[in-house]
Amino acid sequence: MKKLIALCLLLTATVVHGQMKFAHVNSQRLLDSLPSYKKAENDLKKFQDDGMAELGVLEKQINDAYVKLDGIKNDLTPTMLKIEQEKIMGLEQRYQQTQNLLQQQLQTLANEYNQPILDRLQKAVEIVADRKKVNYVLDTSKLLYSKGGIDITAEVKAELLRLDAEAMKK
């Protein structure tokens, strides 16, 4: 309760001393305009597609092994049947491990690609907000309702494209 009262007092003091300025951007539209973001998305999709192809090969091996076993199980001794079943279980475990590894690698790669892009977005927003003397910048792609504020998306986009071009040169 004390924190709520302190926050209300802070907001009241801020309004009394000067007008708070709000601005907004559409971060998804900004990201979609970046060449580096498009490249990262394409690279991630290719990596995922390659991984899914590898999983498809493993899945086919498992299915083929089941079909083969079903065709010969009546001719096998109990020990041979168990050995063949264990082979299939090994393939299934390999499938699960490969799937888990692919998910981990995809997440790591996404973080590696996206963090520098998100850092540039943050920097571009800060530069434009400072230039416009804005106190708060909200993201309209996550906002339920807004009435008012300054749309600085176009200015942030220009700044972001400049920062992105610099980063791509390196």
ZAVO-705348 format. One record per residue (C-alpha): residue in three letters; x, z, y. Coordinates in Angstrom, 3 decimals. Each point is the difference from the previous one (the first is absolute). Layout:
<sites>
ala/X/Z/Y
...
</sites>
This chain:
<sites>
met/0.000/0.000/0.000
lys/2.847/0.840/2.379
lys/1.585/-3.387/-0.713
leu/-3.261/-1.759/0.863
ile/-0.264/1.902/3.287
ala/3.631/-0.778/0.814
leu/-0.593/-3.687/-0.719
cys/-3.070/-0.051/2.245
leu/1.960/1.671/2.799
leu/2.846/-2.483/-0.422
leu/-2.363/-2.960/0.146
thr/-1.790/1.455/3.038
ala/3.322/0.609/1.754
thr/1.123/-3.524/-0.763
val/-3.209/-1.473/1.389
val/0.227/2.158/3.137
his/3.624/-0.969/0.718
gly/-0.440/-3.665/-0.651
gln/-2.106/-2.476/-1.818
met/0.837/-0.491/-3.628
lys/0.341/-3.661/-0.791
phe/-1.017/-1.328/-3.361
ala/0.919/-3.347/-1.434
his/-0.568/-1.632/-3.327
val/1.591/-2.577/-2.259
asn/-0.997/-1.665/-3.232
ser/3.005/0.754/-2.184
gln/-1.106/-2.236/-2.863
arg/-0.320/-2.989/2.321
leu/3.453/0.805/1.384
leu/1.542/0.236/-3.455
asp/-1.673/-3.213/-1.117
ser/1.627/-1.812/2.934
leu/3.545/0.939/-1.026
pro/2.183/-2.451/-1.921
ser/1.882/2.899/-1.593
tyr/-3.259/1.569/-1.215
lys/-1.176/-3.301/-1.477
lys/3.365/-0.438/-1.728
ala/-0.114/3.554/-1.356
glu/-3.531/-0.541/-1.319
asn/1.036/-3.273/-1.666
asp/3.105/1.584/-1.529
leu/-2.036/2.923/-1.336
lys/-2.611/-2.350/-1.451
lys/2.700/-2.066/-1.729
phe/1.595/3.147/-1.415
gln/-3.391/1.202/-1.236
asp/-0.858/-3.397/-1.492
asp/3.348/-0.109/-1.840
gly/-0.632/3.484/-1.359
met/-3.513/-0.901/-1.086
ala/1.370/-3.063/-1.801
glu/2.444/2.247/-1.866
leu/-2.849/2.338/-0.921
gly/-2.003/-3.000/-1.166
val/2.794/-0.970/-2.396
leu/0.100/3.536/-1.394
glu/-3.779/0.075/-0.338
lys/0.070/-3.285/-1.926
gln/2.688/1.409/-2.316
ile/-2.178/3.036/-0.680
asn/-3.085/-2.113/-0.685
asp/1.974/-2.345/-2.267
ala/1.402/2.985/-1.895
tyr/-3.528/1.368/-0.557
val/-1.222/-3.391/-1.236
lys/3.006/-0.339/-2.305
leu/-0.452/3.524/-1.355
asp/-3.705/-0.552/-0.549
gly/0.816/-3.090/-2.070
ile/2.588/1.669/-2.242
lys/-1.065/3.668/-0.143
asn/-1.596/-0.388/-3.440
asp/3.311/-1.295/-1.405
leu/2.117/2.877/1.394
thr/0.922/3.270/-1.622
pro/-1.054/3.107/1.927
thr/3.591/0.461/1.196
met/0.281/-3.607/1.205
leu/-3.397/0.282/1.719
lys/1.189/3.115/1.822
ile/3.229/-1.751/1.069
glu/-1.974/-2.964/1.400
gln/-2.392/2.350/1.833
glu/2.970/1.865/1.504
lys/1.421/-3.320/1.226
ile/-3.279/-0.697/1.779
met/-0.032/3.513/1.461
gly/3.529/-0.633/1.268
leu/-1.164/-3.196/1.709
glu/-2.904/1.886/1.573
gln/2.349/2.707/1.264
arg/2.292/-2.663/1.431
tyr/-3.021/-1.560/1.732
gln/-0.956/3.356/1.558
gln/3.573/0.699/1.112
thr/0.338/-3.461/1.505
gln/-3.329/0.406/1.801
asn/1.008/3.410/1.408
leu/3.402/-1.303/1.056
leu/-1.596/-3.003/1.688
gln/-2.346/2.258/1.983
gln/2.876/2.246/1.096
gln/2.179/-2.943/0.984
leu/-2.857/-1.642/1.889
gln/-0.642/3.205/1.965
thr/3.703/0.425/0.784
leu/0.315/-3.614/1.079
ala/-3.140/0.218/2.160
asn/1.404/3.071/1.751
glu/3.365/-1.698/0.495
tyr/-1.595/-3.120/1.503
asn/-2.728/1.661/2.057
gln/1.736/2.996/1.559
pro/2.176/-2.036/2.403
ile/-3.053/-2.069/0.961
leu/-2.072/3.122/0.664
asp/2.886/1.463/2.005
arg/0.051/-3.147/2.181
leu/-3.772/0.247/0.458
gln/0.331/3.619/1.116
lys/2.797/-0.896/2.399
ala/-1.994/-2.889/1.493
val/-3.021/2.267/0.526
glu/2.190/2.627/1.680
ile/1.612/-2.585/2.309
val/-3.357/-1.402/1.132
ala/-1.601/3.456/0.270
asp/2.869/1.171/2.222
arg/-0.252/-3.146/2.093
lys/-3.775/0.461/0.426
lys/0.281/3.785/0.461
val/-2.379/0.579/-2.918
asn/-0.344/3.470/-1.527
tyr/-1.617/-0.967/-3.291
val/-0.081/-3.175/-2.072
leu/-2.633/-0.222/-2.707
asp/-0.134/-2.439/-2.887
thr/-3.306/-1.894/0.042
ser/0.378/-1.025/-3.628
lys/-0.572/3.659/-0.938
leu/-2.325/1.005/2.833
leu/-3.672/0.537/-0.680
tyr/-1.161/-0.269/3.606
ser/1.564/-0.680/3.336
lys/-1.402/-0.571/3.428
gly/2.611/-0.592/2.603
gly/3.725/0.075/0.065
ile/2.421/-2.819/0.570
asp/0.642/-2.593/-2.693
ile/3.780/-0.413/-0.038
thr/0.128/-1.966/-3.247
ala/1.160/-3.230/1.679
glu/2.802/1.740/1.901
val/1.107/1.928/-3.071
lys/-0.089/-3.231/-1.985
ala/2.378/-1.674/2.475
glu/2.355/2.984/-0.097
leu/-0.260/0.244/-3.780
leu/0.779/-3.681/-0.499
arg/3.066/0.421/2.224
leu/1.182/3.031/-2.016
asp/-0.754/-1.781/-3.260
ala/1.971/-3.076/1.035
glu/2.980/2.213/0.898
ala/-0.207/1.776/-3.350
met/-0.238/-3.273/-1.933
lys/3.212/-1.254/1.660
lys/1.963/2.938/-1.412
</sites>
